[in-house]
Amino acid sequence: MTRKPSAPVSARAPGALVAVGFVERAHGLRGEVRLKPLNPGSTLLRKQKQIVLRKSGSELPADARIVAVISARPEKDAVLAVLEGIGTREAAEALRGLEICVPREAFPETNADEWYIVDLVGLSARREDGTAIGEVLDVVQYPTIDCLRVRAADGVREVPMIEPYFLSADVAGGFVTLGAIDDLEVEAPKKPKLHGPRPRKPTGQEPSAQKPAGTGADDGTQE
């Protein structure tokens, strides 16, 4: 299952939360839940004393809750966990699909020449000669490759994190170096959402004089 990335917020910001998995489903009858890490090889989820559960991609405090982890154990490519306050299968099922986040500070320290992919969000992007390109907006993780969403002057591109497109990252310096990205497709701009009454289909009848169009219970406004 491919998960969409969270809202693009730099993981280097103090107190930033990073999505590391999602609640896959309930396990058993006593409230245990199956947690699916985004990185199958990571042991991070098994070591957390508490996690943040929130609606996928949301940054709103109202959509998040801090939950203590009572116990956690590996189960194939997932983690089976007992969470505080979750004691029935129904309560566990209610968590299905929620995003699991931890503070960036919970990640293990890296070596000097290593970095986490989430640390690239918010960095500037430049060419090998130092010419500015734009900014890294987000990271998109596909089953076979990771891509950076980079905003340049002419639009946003998904840049595969392999040569000749992605060359290097300098997290301490605050930039990534990109190569041959000019031929990569530019994302189509999103259409703005329209608000207000929906357009009516023509009926061939004139509006009633007693009930002007656009008023009353059937005016087509969105609930």
MARKOLNU-465949 format. One record per residue: residue number from 1; x, y, z of N, C-alpha, C in turn. Coordinates in nm, 4 decimals. Layout:
BEGIN
<NUM, <X, Y, Z>, <X, Y, Z>, <X, Y, Z>>
...
//
This chain:
BEGIN
<1, <0.0846, -0.1197, 0.0000>, <0.0000, 0.0000, 0.0000>, <0.0877, 0.1241, 0.0000>>
<2, <0.0638, 0.2127, -0.0931>, <0.1409, 0.3361, -0.1011>, <0.0726, 0.4440, -0.0191>>
<3, <0.1461, 0.5057, 0.0715>, <0.0903, 0.6095, 0.1553>, <0.1260, 0.7466, 0.1001>>
<4, <0.0331, 0.8385, 0.1048>, <0.0618, 0.9749, 0.0631>, <0.1441, 1.0440, 0.1721>>
<5, <0.2309, 1.1351, 0.1320>, <0.3109, 1.2038, 0.2316>, <0.2288, 1.2984, 0.3145>>
<6, <0.2836, 1.3318, 0.4315>, <0.2160, 1.4280, 0.5163>, <0.2273, 1.5674, 0.4565>>
<7, <0.1518, 1.6601, 0.5183>, <0.1634, 1.7987, 0.4759>, <0.3082, 1.8429, 0.4874>>
<8, <0.3590, 1.9148, 0.3865>, <0.5010, 1.9457, 0.3839>, <0.5442, 2.0451, 0.4910>>
<9, <0.6004, 1.9943, 0.5980>, <0.6576, 2.0762, 0.7036>, <0.7973, 2.0241, 0.7306>>
<10, <0.8932, 2.1128, 0.7380>, <1.0309, 2.0692, 0.7564>, <1.0461, 1.9920, 0.8859>>
<11, <1.1038, 1.8726, 0.8770>, <1.1255, 1.7898, 0.9955>, <1.2358, 1.8460, 1.0827>>
<12, <1.3091, 1.9449, 1.0307>, <1.4165, 2.0050, 1.1102>, <1.3654, 2.1120, 1.2045>>
<13, <1.2379, 2.1496, 1.1916>, <1.1806, 2.2500, 1.2811>, <1.1672, 2.1917, 1.4213>>
<14, <1.1905, 2.2725, 1.5251>, <1.1793, 2.2221, 1.6623>, <1.0404, 2.1640, 1.6899>>
<15, <1.0379, 2.0425, 1.7461>, <0.9115, 1.9798, 1.7801>, <0.8350, 1.9233, 1.6626>>
<16, <0.8945, 1.9212, 1.5446>, <0.8237, 1.8729, 1.4257>, <0.7908, 1.7248, 1.4397>>
<17, <0.6705, 1.6892, 1.3949>, <0.6294, 1.5497, 1.3939>, <0.6556, 1.4896, 1.2566>>
<18, <0.6961, 1.3634, 1.2563>, <0.7252, 1.2938, 1.1313>, <0.6392, 1.1684, 1.1248>>
<19, <0.5696, 1.1504, 1.0133>, <0.4894, 1.0293, 0.9941>, <0.5820, 0.9101, 0.9719>>
<20, <0.5640, 0.8046, 1.0515>, <0.6493, 0.6863, 1.0403>, <0.5691, 0.5595, 1.0121>>
<21, <0.4371, 0.5705, 1.0050>, <0.3562, 0.4521, 0.9793>, <0.2087, 0.4859, 0.9871>>
<22, <0.1265, 0.3823, 0.9900>, <-0.0173, 0.4007, 1.0034>, <-0.0779, 0.2785, 1.0719>>
<23, <-0.1949, 0.2972, 1.1303>, <-0.2657, 0.1878, 1.1960>, <-0.3329, 0.1046, 1.0879>>
<24, <-0.2889, -0.0190, 1.0752>, <-0.3412, -0.1037, 0.9682>, <-0.4770, -0.1628, 1.0038>>
<25, <-0.4891, -0.2184, 1.1257>, <-0.6158, -0.2801, 1.1665>, <-0.6057, -0.3271, 1.3108>>
<26, <-0.7195, -0.3739, 1.3632>, <-0.7205, -0.4353, 1.4957>, <-0.6594, -0.5748, 1.4872>>
<27, <-0.6068, -0.6219, 1.6006>, <-0.5496, -0.7563, 1.6064>, <-0.6050, -0.8254, 1.7308>>
<28, <-0.6825, -0.9302, 1.7092>, <-0.7417, -0.9999, 1.8223>, <-0.8633, -0.9265, 1.8771>>
<29, <-0.9039, -0.9659, 1.9988>, <-1.0279, -0.9165, 2.0562>, <-1.0078, -0.8209, 2.1733>>
<30, <-0.8849, -0.8000, 2.2169>, <-0.8607, -0.7243, 2.3393>, <-0.7999, -0.5858, 2.3154>>
<31, <-0.8123, -0.5355, 2.1942>, <-0.7697, -0.3989, 2.1684>, <-0.6301, -0.3826, 2.1116>>
<32, <-0.5612, -0.4928, 2.0867>, <-0.4284, -0.4808, 2.0269>, <-0.4425, -0.4313, 1.8832>>
<33, <-0.3460, -0.3520, 1.8374>, <-0.3518, -0.2969, 1.7022>, <-0.2268, -0.3367, 1.6241>>
<34, <-0.2458, -0.3474, 1.4940>, <-0.1348, -0.3768, 1.4048>, <-0.0888, -0.2455, 1.3424>>
<35, <0.0354, -0.2079, 1.3689>, <0.0929, -0.0845, 1.3180>, <0.1849, -0.1166, 1.2013>>
<36, <0.1695, -0.0435, 1.0932>, <0.2483, -0.0687, 0.9718>, <0.3512, 0.0416, 0.9535>>
<37, <0.4820, 0.0127, 0.9703>, <0.5839, 0.1160, 0.9477>, <0.5953, 0.1508, 0.7996>>
<38, <0.6221, 0.2768, 0.7705>, <0.6479, 0.3163, 0.6319>, <0.7809, 0.2598, 0.5845>>
<39, <0.8743, 0.2450, 0.6776>, <1.0025, 0.1819, 0.6472>, <1.0028, 0.0437, 0.7118>>
<40, <0.9834, -0.0627, 0.6322>, <0.9721, -0.1969, 0.6894>, <1.0945, -0.2400, 0.7702>>
<41, <1.2099, -0.1840, 0.7392>, <1.3307, -0.2243, 0.8101>, <1.3563, -0.1481, 0.9384>>
<42, <1.2716, -0.0514, 0.9704>, <1.2943, 0.0323, 1.0879>, <1.2407, -0.0338, 1.2150>>
<43, <1.3119, -0.0158, 1.3250>, <1.2670, -0.0640, 1.4559>, <1.2173, 0.0507, 1.5434>>
<44, <1.2050, 0.1688, 1.4857>, <1.1710, 0.2882, 1.5624>, <1.0383, 0.2740, 1.6366>>
<45, <0.9353, 0.2198, 1.5706>, <0.8046, 0.2098, 1.6323>, <0.8067, 0.1211, 1.7566>>
<46, <0.8868, 0.0173, 1.7547>, <0.8907, -0.0750, 1.8679>, <0.9534, -0.0128, 1.9912>>
<47, <1.0241, 0.0980, 1.9759>, <1.0982, 0.1569, 2.0868>, <1.0295, 0.2785, 2.1486>>
<48, <0.9121, 0.3166, 2.0954>, <0.8467, 0.4385, 2.1417>, <0.7613, 0.4132, 2.2655>>
<49, <0.7694, 0.5042, 2.3626>, <0.6852, 0.4985, 2.4813>, <0.5510, 0.5654, 2.4570>>
<50, <0.5472, 0.6556, 2.3597>, <0.4218, 0.7171, 2.3189>, <0.4309, 0.7577, 2.1730>>
<51, <0.3152, 0.7635, 2.1098>, <0.3071, 0.8007, 1.9694>, <0.1953, 0.9027, 1.9524>>
<52, <0.1958, 0.9696, 1.8391>, <0.0884, 1.0629, 1.8056>, <0.0084, 1.0020, 1.6912>>
<53, <-0.1220, 0.9916, 1.7100>, <-0.2112, 0.9433, 1.6051>, <-0.2885, 1.0622, 1.5499>>
<54, <-0.2957, 1.0732, 1.4176>, <-0.3670, 1.1847, 1.3576>, <-0.4229, 1.1433, 1.2221>>
<55, <-0.5179, 1.2216, 1.1724>, <-0.5695, 1.1991, 1.0387>, <-0.4570, 1.2192, 0.9381>>
<56, <-0.4543, 1.1355, 0.8366>, <-0.3436, 1.1380, 0.7415>, <-0.3260, 1.2747, 0.6780>>
<57, <-0.2036, 1.3278, 0.6904>, <-0.1694, 1.4531, 0.6254>, <-0.2127, 1.5779, 0.6983>>
<58, <-0.2825, 1.5653, 0.8108>, <-0.3330, 1.6835, 0.8803>, <-0.2286, 1.7399, 0.9755>>
<59, <-0.2255, 1.8723, 0.9848>, <-0.1389, 1.9406, 1.0798>, <-0.2198, 2.0060, 1.1921>>
<60, <-0.3508, 1.9834, 1.1945>, <-0.4367, 2.0471, 1.2925>, <-0.4273, 1.9764, 1.4275>>
<61, <-0.4072, 2.0488, 1.5370>, <-0.4002, 1.9858, 1.6698>, <-0.5254, 1.9054, 1.7027>>
<62, <-0.6411, 1.9501, 1.6540>, <-0.7655, 1.8798, 1.6837>, <-0.7707, 1.7414, 1.6212>>
<63, <-0.6902, 1.7182, 1.5192>, <-0.6897, 1.5889, 1.4501>, <-0.5844, 1.4937, 1.5057>>
<64, <-0.5175, 1.5319, 1.6132>, <-0.4087, 1.4505, 1.6675>, <-0.4342, 1.4169, 1.8144>>
<65, <-0.3851, 1.3023, 1.8556>, <-0.3928, 1.2628, 1.9960>, <-0.2661, 1.1880, 2.0341>>
<66, <-0.2168, 1.2138, 2.1554>, <-0.0984, 1.1447, 2.2060>, <-0.1445, 1.0200, 2.2806>>
<67, <-0.0844, 0.9061, 2.2453>, <-0.1239, 0.7786, 2.3051>, <-0.0005, 0.7086, 2.3602>>
<68, <-0.0090, 0.6625, 2.4845>, <0.1011, 0.5875, 2.5447>, <0.1030, 0.4448, 2.4903>>
<69, <0.2233, 0.3938, 2.4656>, <0.2413, 0.2570, 2.4172>, <0.2743, 0.1689, 2.5372>>
<70, <0.1852, 0.0773, 2.5695>, <0.2062, -0.0120, 2.6842>, <0.3029, -0.1235, 2.6483>>
<71, <0.2855, -0.1797, 2.5296>, <0.3778, -0.2841, 2.4826>, <0.3774, -0.2862, 2.3315>>
<72, <0.4867, -0.3356, 2.2742>, <0.4986, -0.3455, 2.1288>, <0.5891, -0.4627, 2.0954>>
<73, <0.5511, -0.5400, 1.9950>, <0.6304, -0.6559, 1.9546>, <0.6264, -0.6696, 1.8032>>
<74, <0.7332, -0.7202, 1.7437>, <0.7360, -0.7342, 1.5976>, <0.6465, -0.8478, 1.5509>>
<75, <0.5905, -0.8294, 1.4318>, <0.5079, -0.9333, 1.3705>, <0.5237, -0.9222, 1.2200>>
<76, <0.6166, -1.0030, 1.1649>, <0.6511, -0.9955, 1.0226>, <0.6958, -0.8540, 0.9886>>
<77, <0.6242, -0.7852, 0.8969>, <0.6650, -0.6499, 0.8555>, <0.5856, -0.5424, 0.9289>>
<78, <0.5317, -0.5776, 1.0456>, <0.4500, -0.4831, 1.1208>, <0.4859, -0.4888, 1.2688>>
<79, <0.4107, -0.4127, 1.3492>, <0.4291, -0.4102, 1.4941>, <0.2921, -0.4284, 1.5577>>
<80, <0.2823, -0.5222, 1.6512>, <0.1599, -0.5408, 1.7281>, <0.1755, -0.4659, 1.8592>>
<81, <0.0832, -0.3748, 1.8858>, <0.0983, -0.2866, 2.0012>, <-0.0282, -0.2825, 2.0857>>
<82, <-0.0065, -0.2652, 2.2158>, <-0.1147, -0.2383, 2.3101>, <-0.1043, -0.0915, 2.3479>>
<83, <-0.2107, -0.0159, 2.3218>, <-0.2115, 0.1277, 2.3469>, <-0.2997, 0.1594, 2.4662>>
<84, <-0.2580, 0.2559, 2.5437>, <-0.3340, 0.2951, 2.6617>, <-0.4729, 0.3452, 2.6225>>
<85, <-0.5751, 0.2949, 2.6915>, <-0.7117, 0.3374, 2.6650>, <-0.7813, 0.2607, 2.5547>>
<86, <-0.7108, 0.1702, 2.4895>, <-0.7703, 0.0897, 2.3814>, <-0.7798, -0.0550, 2.4312>>
<87, <-0.9014, -0.0947, 2.4739>, <-0.9162, -0.2257, 2.5360>, <-1.0102, -0.3203, 2.4657>>
<88, <-1.0702, -0.2784, 2.3560>, <-1.1615, -0.3650, 2.2826>, <-1.1278, -0.3640, 2.1346>>
<89, <-1.1785, -0.4636, 2.0654>, <-1.1553, -0.4693, 1.9212>, <-1.2213, -0.3502, 1.8514>>
<90, <-1.3392, -0.3099, 1.9014>, <-1.4097, -0.1974, 1.8415>, <-1.3276, -0.0694, 1.8545>>
<91, <-1.2679, -0.0474, 1.9716>, <-1.1858, 0.0722, 1.9916>, <-1.0620, 0.0686, 1.9029>>
<92, <-1.0060, -0.0510, 1.8853>, <-0.8884, -0.0647, 1.7991>, <-0.9239, -0.0401, 1.6531>>
<93, <-1.0388, -0.0914, 1.6092>, <-1.0812, -0.0714, 1.4707>, <-1.1071, 0.0760, 1.4405>>
<94, <-1.1480, 0.1514, 1.5431>, <-1.1742, 0.2938, 1.5228>, <-1.0479, 0.3714, 1.4886>>
<95, <-0.9319, 0.3125, 1.5135>, <-0.8047, 0.3781, 1.4833>, <-0.7538, 0.3451, 1.3434>>
<96, <-0.8201, 0.2544, 1.2753>, <-0.7735, 0.2088, 1.1438>, <-0.7496, 0.3272, 1.0493>>
<97, <-0.6329, 0.3285, 0.9852>, <-0.6007, 0.4309, 0.8866>, <-0.5364, 0.5562, 0.9425>>
<98, <-0.5342, 0.5710, 1.0744>, <-0.4715, 0.6904, 1.1309>, <-0.3203, 0.6866, 1.1097>>
<99, <-0.2638, 0.8025, 1.0901>, <-0.1203, 0.8171, 1.0697>, <-0.0500, 0.8127, 1.2051>>
<100, <0.0646, 0.7462, 1.2092>, <0.1448, 0.7381, 1.3316>, <0.2632, 0.8325, 1.3163>>
<101, <0.2774, 0.9229, 1.4123>, <0.3860, 1.0212, 1.4073>, <0.4687, 1.0156, 1.5356>>
<102, <0.5947, 1.0523, 1.5224>, <0.6835, 1.0684, 1.6374>, <0.7614, 1.1976, 1.6176>>
<103, <0.8110, 1.2569, 1.7250>, <0.8943, 1.3762, 1.7077>, <1.0216, 1.3428, 1.6312>>
<104, <1.0684, 1.4368, 1.5530>, <1.1935, 1.4151, 1.4786>, <1.3076, 1.3805, 1.5736>>
<105, <1.3038, 1.4343, 1.6955>, <1.4104, 1.4085, 1.7925>, <1.4167, 1.2622, 1.8357>>
<106, <1.3107, 1.1852, 1.8082>, <1.3097, 1.0436, 1.8463>, <1.3919, 0.9573, 1.7516>>
<107, <1.4299, 1.0112, 1.6370>, <1.5084, 0.9344, 1.5417>, <1.6501, 0.9134, 1.5957>>
<108, <1.7097, 0.7978, 1.5691>, <1.8500, 0.7759, 1.6096>, <1.9438, 0.8752, 1.5418>>
<109, <2.0523, 0.9062, 1.6085>, <2.1516, 0.9965, 1.5507>, <2.2133, 0.9346, 1.4256>>
<110, <2.2489, 1.0189, 1.3307>, <2.3120, 0.9719, 1.2076>, <2.4609, 1.0052, 1.2091>>
<111, <2.5345, 0.9391, 1.1231>, <2.6757, 0.9728, 1.1049>, <2.6875, 1.1033, 1.0274>>
<112, <2.8058, 1.1574, 1.0225>, <2.8277, 1.2877, 0.9593>, <2.7877, 1.2883, 0.8125>>
<113, <2.8029, 1.1751, 0.7441>, <2.7737, 1.1691, 0.6011>, <2.6362, 1.1076, 0.5729>>
<114, <2.5510, 1.0981, 0.6749>, <2.4186, 1.0394, 0.6586>, <2.3106, 1.1431, 0.6900>>
<115, <2.1905, 1.1171, 0.6392>, <2.0761, 1.2031, 0.6683>, <1.9481, 1.1233, 0.6468>>
<116, <1.8439, 1.1683, 0.7110>, <1.7113, 1.1096, 0.6897>, <1.6429, 1.1837, 0.5766>>
<117, <1.5645, 1.1102, 0.4992>, <1.5001, 1.1702, 0.3826>, <1.4072, 1.2837, 0.4223>>
<118, <1.3456, 1.2737, 0.5412>, <1.2551, 1.3804, 0.5842>, <1.3295, 1.5114, 0.6094>>
<119, <1.4610, 1.5025, 0.6332>, <1.5388, 1.6233, 0.6597>, <1.5598, 1.7078, 0.5342>>
<120, <1.5244, 1.6540, 0.4186>, <1.5440, 1.7289, 0.2943>, <1.4308, 1.8274, 0.2667>>
<121, <1.3154, 1.8062, 0.3320>, <1.2017, 1.8959, 0.3113>, <1.2355, 2.0346, 0.3651>>
<122, <1.2163, 2.1349, 0.2822>, <1.2466, 2.2722, 0.3211>, <1.3835, 2.3209, 0.2771>>
<123, <1.4689, 2.2294, 0.2281>, <1.6006, 2.2718, 0.1810>, <1.5888, 2.3428, 0.0469>>
<124, <1.6844, 2.4275, 0.0177>, <1.6899, 2.4888, -0.1151>, <1.7488, 2.3888, -0.2129>>
<125, <1.7142, 2.4051, -0.3399>, <1.7666, 2.3188, -0.4462>, <1.8519, 2.4030, -0.5396>>
<126, <1.9664, 2.3466, -0.5776>, <2.0565, 2.4192, -0.6679>, <2.1195, 2.3238, -0.7676>>
<127, <2.1792, 2.3821, -0.8724>, <2.2516, 2.3027, -0.9713>, <2.3965, 2.2856, -0.9259>>
<128, <2.4713, 2.2043, -1.0025>, <2.6106, 2.1774, -0.9658>, <2.6952, 2.3043, -0.9623>>
<129, <2.6597, 2.4025, -1.0468>, <2.7375, 2.5258, -1.0498>, <2.6917, 2.6266, -0.9444>>
<130, <2.5957, 2.5850, -0.8596>, <2.5483, 2.6724, -0.7531>, <2.4272, 2.7558, -0.7892>>
<131, <2.3814, 2.7495, -0.9151>, <2.2642, 2.8261, -0.9560>, <2.1407, 2.7770, -0.8813>>
<132, <2.0651, 2.8709, -0.8274>, <1.9455, 2.8358, -0.7504>, <1.8368, 2.7794, -0.8415>>
<133, <1.7701, 2.6744, -0.7957>, <1.6575, 2.6161, -0.8680>, <1.5269, 2.6477, -0.7972>>
<134, <1.5235, 2.6234, -0.6675>, <1.3996, 2.6452, -0.5930>, <1.4073, 2.5835, -0.4553>>
<135, <1.2994, 2.5127, -0.4162>, <1.2884, 2.4599, -0.2806>, <1.2285, 2.3202, -0.2831>>
<136, <1.2734, 2.2352, -0.1917>, <1.2158, 2.1021, -0.1752>, <1.0878, 2.1153, -0.0930>>
<137, <0.9752, 2.0831, -0.1541>, <0.8457, 2.0957, -0.0877>, <0.8094, 1.9735, -0.0059>>
<138, <0.8446, 1.8570, -0.0574>, <0.7987, 1.7337, 0.0057>, <0.8748, 1.6160, -0.0509>>
<139, <0.8527, 1.5004, 0.0094>, <0.9101, 1.3756, -0.0382>, <0.7955, 1.2797, -0.0682>>
<140, <0.7977, 1.2197, -0.1850>, <0.6976, 1.1203, -0.2236>, <0.7665, 0.9851, -0.2318>>
<141, <0.7147, 0.8891, -0.1566>, <0.7754, 0.7562, -0.1527>, <0.6896, 0.6574, -0.2302>>
<142, <0.7427, 0.6089, -0.3415>, <0.6769, 0.5088, -0.4228>, <0.7361, 0.3714, -0.3895>>
<143, <0.6702, 0.2632, -0.4320>, <0.7232, 0.1300, -0.4002>, <0.8650, 0.1054, -0.4512>>
<144, <0.9018, 0.1690, -0.5634>, <1.0325, 0.1405, -0.6227>, <1.1324, 0.2546, -0.6115>>
<145, <1.0858, 0.3754, -0.5773>, <1.1788, 0.4890, -0.5747>, <1.1204, 0.6017, -0.4908>>
<146, <1.2095, 0.6824, -0.4338>, <1.1691, 0.8042, -0.3635>, <1.1923, 0.9243, -0.4553>>
<147, <1.1027, 1.0216, -0.4459>, <1.1144, 1.1422, -0.5283>, <1.1010, 1.2665, -0.4412>>
<148, <1.1738, 1.3708, -0.4786>, <1.1570, 1.5005, -0.4159>, <1.0620, 1.5841, -0.5002>>
<149, <0.9675, 1.6498, -0.4350>, <0.8848, 1.7481, -0.5057>, <0.9543, 1.8820, -0.4910>>
<150, <1.0000, 1.9339, -0.6028>, <1.0813, 2.0560, -0.6019>, <1.0067, 2.1659, -0.6757>>
<151, <0.9916, 2.2793, -0.6082>, <0.9277, 2.3947, -0.6719>, <1.0337, 2.4833, -0.7326>>
<152, <1.0259, 2.5028, -0.8641>, <1.1158, 2.5918, -0.9372>, <1.0344, 2.7082, -0.9931>>
<153, <1.0994, 2.7956, -1.0665>, <1.0309, 2.9139, -1.1196>, <0.9201, 2.8768, -1.2174>>
<154, <0.9368, 2.7656, -1.2892>, <0.8385, 2.7266, -1.3897>, <0.7377, 2.6241, -1.3401>>
<155, <0.7424, 2.5886, -1.2116>, <0.6461, 2.4933, -1.1580>, <0.7103, 2.3887, -1.0697>>
<156, <0.6315, 2.2878, -1.0342>, <0.6749, 2.1821, -0.9416>, <0.7028, 2.0538, -1.0183>>
<157, <0.8162, 1.9927, -0.9888>, <0.8542, 1.8659, -1.0505>, <0.8788, 1.7607, -0.9436>>
<158, <0.8533, 1.6347, -0.9790>, <0.8960, 1.5228, -0.8956>, <1.0325, 1.4773, -0.9469>>
<159, <1.1321, 1.4848, -0.8613>, <1.2696, 1.4541, -0.9002>, <1.3104, 1.3197, -0.8389>>
<160, <1.3323, 1.2158, -0.9195>, <1.3757, 1.0869, -0.8650>, <1.5093, 1.1007, -0.7925>>
<161, <1.5201, 1.0319, -0.6798>, <1.6415, 1.0440, -0.5998>, <1.7494, 0.9458, -0.6456>>
<162, <1.7800, 0.9545, -0.7732>, <1.8877, 0.8768, -0.8335>, <1.9577, 0.9670, -0.9344>>
<163, <2.0817, 0.9330, -0.9663>, <2.1506, 1.0063, -1.0721>, <2.0874, 0.9729, -1.2067>>
<164, <2.0816, 1.0647, -1.2995>, <2.1486, 1.1959, -1.3025>, <2.0624, 1.3098, -1.2475>>
<165, <1.9484, 1.2764, -1.1814>, <1.8559, 1.3804, -1.1358>, <1.8955, 1.4352, -0.9975>>
<166, <1.9140, 1.3451, -0.9029>, <1.9536, 1.3839, -0.7673>, <2.1018, 1.3505, -0.7500>>
<167, <2.1804, 1.4503, -0.7107>, <2.3246, 1.4299, -0.7022>, <2.3747, 1.4195, -0.5586>>
<168, <2.3302, 1.5096, -0.4709>, <2.3801, 1.5060, -0.3336>, <2.2931, 1.5934, -0.2448>>
<169, <2.3118, 1.5780, -0.1134>, <2.2408, 1.6604, -0.0161>, <2.3384, 1.7079, 0.0901>>
<170, <2.3239, 1.8313, 0.1275>, <2.4034, 1.8888, 0.2358>, <2.3037, 1.9480, 0.3355>>
<171, <2.2606, 1.8643, 0.4310>, <2.1580, 1.9075, 0.5258>, <2.2098, 2.0217, 0.6123>>
<172, <2.3333, 2.0096, 0.6583>, <2.3912, 2.1162, 0.7412>, <2.4009, 2.2470, 0.6642>>
<173, <2.4333, 2.2369, 0.5344>, <2.4440, 2.3567, 0.4516>, <2.3103, 2.4092, 0.4044>>
<174, <2.2057, 2.3245, 0.4146>, <2.0711, 2.3699, 0.3805>, <2.0345, 2.3592, 0.2337>>
<175, <2.0975, 2.2667, 0.1580>, <2.0632, 2.2578, 0.0159>, <2.0836, 2.1163, -0.0375>>
<176, <2.0147, 2.0881, -0.1496>, <2.0380, 1.9664, -0.2273>, <2.0898, 2.0090, -0.3637>>
<177, <2.1702, 1.9230, -0.4248>, <2.2236, 1.9497, -0.5585>, <2.1561, 1.8564, -0.6577>>
<178, <2.0966, 1.9150, -0.7614>, <2.0228, 1.8385, -0.8615>, <2.0919, 1.8498, -0.9965>>
<179, <2.0672, 1.7505, -1.0812>, <2.1294, 1.7471, -1.2131>, <2.0298, 1.7731, -1.3247>>
<180, <2.0077, 1.6719, -1.4092>, <1.9278, 1.6883, -1.5311>, <1.7793, 1.6788, -1.5004>>
<181, <1.7204, 1.7887, -1.4553>, <1.5785, 1.7862, -1.4194>, <1.4905, 1.8619, -1.5190>>
<182, <1.5505, 1.9321, -1.6141>, <1.4712, 2.0185, -1.7025>, <1.3725, 1.9408, -1.7888>>
<183, <1.4034, 1.8155, -1.8195>, <1.3132, 1.7360, -1.9028>, <1.2061, 1.6640, -1.8221>>
<184, <1.2107, 1.6750, -1.6891>, <1.1082, 1.6129, -1.6059>, <0.9784, 1.6914, -1.6174>>
<185, <0.8684, 1.6217, -1.6124>, <0.7377, 1.6843, -1.6312>, <0.7038, 1.7787, -1.5165>>
<186, <0.6465, 1.8937, -1.5515>, <0.6001, 1.9904, -1.4522>, <0.4567, 1.9556, -1.4136>>
<187, <0.4286, 1.9542, -1.2832>, <0.2945, 1.9222, -1.2366>, <0.1930, 2.0223, -1.2889>>
<188, <0.0764, 1.9717, -1.3253>, <-0.0316, 2.0613, -1.3671>, <-0.0837, 2.1354, -1.2444>>
<189, <-0.1117, 2.2638, -1.2570>, <-0.1642, 2.3395, -1.1425>, <-0.2986, 2.2848, -1.0997>>
<190, <-0.3227, 2.2848, -0.9686>, <-0.4502, 2.2361, -0.9160>, <-0.5598, 2.3383, -0.9449>>
<191, <-0.6764, 2.2854, -0.9816>, <-0.7898, 2.3733, -1.0071>, <-0.8455, 2.4219, -0.8736>>
<192, <-0.8763, 2.5506, -0.8644>, <-0.9327, 2.6023, -0.7389>, <-1.0696, 2.5426, -0.7119>>
<193, <-1.0988, 2.5194, -0.5831>, <-1.2297, 2.4670, -0.5460>, <-1.3323, 2.5790, -0.5508>>
<194, <-1.4462, 2.5473, -0.6098>, <-1.5527, 2.6449, -0.6201>, <-1.6451, 2.6323, -0.4996>>
<195, <-1.6896, 2.7451, -0.4480>, <-1.7792, 2.7462, -0.3348>, <-1.9123, 2.8081, -0.3756>>
<196, <-2.0136, 2.7838, -0.2958>, <-2.1436, 2.8423, -0.3242>, <-2.2342, 2.7447, -0.3960>>
<197, <-2.3459, 2.7914, -0.4486>, <-2.4440, 2.7025, -0.5116>, <-2.3865, 2.6285, -0.6306>>
<198, <-2.4253, 2.5047, -0.6440>, <-2.3860, 2.4270, -0.7606>, <-2.4685, 2.4696, -0.8810>>
<199, <-2.4123, 2.4668, -1.0010>, <-2.4919, 2.5044, -1.1193>, <-2.6053, 2.4064, -1.1413>>
<200, <-2.7216, 2.4588, -1.1761>, <-2.8373, 2.3731, -1.2014>, <-2.8368, 2.3220, -1.3449>>
<201, <-2.8926, 2.2045, -1.3638>, <-2.9131, 2.1552, -1.4986>, <-3.0358, 2.2239, -1.5562>>
<202, <-3.0315, 2.2620, -1.6840>, <-3.1482, 2.3296, -1.7422>, <-3.2695, 2.2379, -1.7422>>
<203, <-3.3841, 2.2928, -1.7050>, <-3.5067, 2.2130, -1.6998>, <-3.6061, 2.2529, -1.8073>>
<204, <-3.5798, 2.3662, -1.8749>, <-3.6752, 2.4121, -1.9753>, <-3.7894, 2.4908, -1.9173>>
<205, <-3.7895, 2.5145, -1.7840>, <-3.8962, 2.5893, -1.7202>, <-3.8419, 2.7186, -1.6632>>
<206, <-3.9251, 2.8195, -1.6604>, <-3.8880, 2.9472, -1.6024>, <-3.8946, 2.9368, -1.4505>>
<207, <-3.8080, 3.0092, -1.3775>, <-3.8168, 3.0074, -1.2323>, <-3.9522, 3.0557, -1.1840>>
<208, <-3.9982, 2.9958, -1.0738>, <-4.1269, 3.0342, -1.0177>, <-4.1201, 3.1756, -0.9623>>
<209, <-4.2239, 3.2544, -0.9872>, <-4.2262, 3.3911, -0.9367>, <-4.2383, 3.3940, -0.7859>>
<210, <-4.3032, 3.2899, -0.7266>, <-4.3201, 3.2857, -0.5824>, <-4.1941, 3.2391, -0.5115>>
<211, <-4.1038, 3.1691, -0.5845>, <-3.9845, 3.1124, -0.5219>, <-3.8655, 3.1351, -0.6131>>
<212, <-3.7964, 3.2496, -0.5996>, <-3.6833, 3.2789, -0.6886>, <-3.5791, 3.1689, -0.6838>>
<213, <-3.5155, 3.1472, -0.7984>, <-3.4102, 3.0464, -0.8032>, <-3.2982, 3.0832, -0.7081>>
<214, <-3.2426, 2.9825, -0.6398>, <-3.1321, 3.0060, -0.5486>, <-3.1774, 3.0243, -0.4059>>
<215, <-3.3054, 3.0010, -0.3746>, <-3.3520, 3.0101, -0.2369>, <-3.4263, 2.8833, -0.2016>>
<216, <-3.4430, 2.8596, -0.0733>, <-3.5226, 2.7464, -0.0315>, <-3.4409, 2.6205, -0.0171>>
<217, <-3.5094, 2.5091, 0.0125>, <-3.4438, 2.3845, 0.0478>, <-3.3736, 2.3203, -0.0707>>
<218, <-3.4174, 2.3494, -0.1951>, <-3.3591, 2.2824, -0.3106>, <-3.2735, 2.3774, -0.3931>>
<219, <-3.2024, 2.4703, -0.3258>, <-3.1247, 2.5673, -0.4023>, <-2.9918, 2.5156, -0.4488>>
<220, <-2.9595, 2.3883, -0.4160>, <-2.8350, 2.3292, -0.4667>, <-2.7141, 2.3668, -0.3893>>
<221, <-2.7267, 2.4344, -0.2755>, <-2.6087, 2.4670, -0.1970>, <-2.5523, 2.3440, -0.1326>>
<222, <-2.4216, 2.3498, -0.1097>, <-2.3529, 2.2351, -0.0500>, <-2.3758, 2.2345, 0.0995>>
<223, <-2.4035, 2.1127, 0.1538>, <-2.4182, 2.0996, 0.2982>, <-2.2857, 2.1207, 0.3655>>
//
